[in-house]
């Protein structure tokens, strides 16, 4: 059960203009709005994942040479067995 606030009423009125075939079926109209909202969220998540992947790919390999070639040996010398 959803309380129909002014904002929800306005949103449903806008949605009824978008999908006039559902204008007299508020439950179906609300379902349609929720479906579209979920699709928008999924698209947003996908775009964010693509941005993160691009950032990682941009940095990949950019730190070659930061550690000296014998870093493992130097580190091992700091820790007695």
Secondary structure by P-SEA (a helix, b strand, c coil): cccccaaaaaaaaaaaaacccccccaaaaaaaaaaaaaaaaaaaaaaaaaaaaaaaaaaccccccccccaaaaaaaaaccc
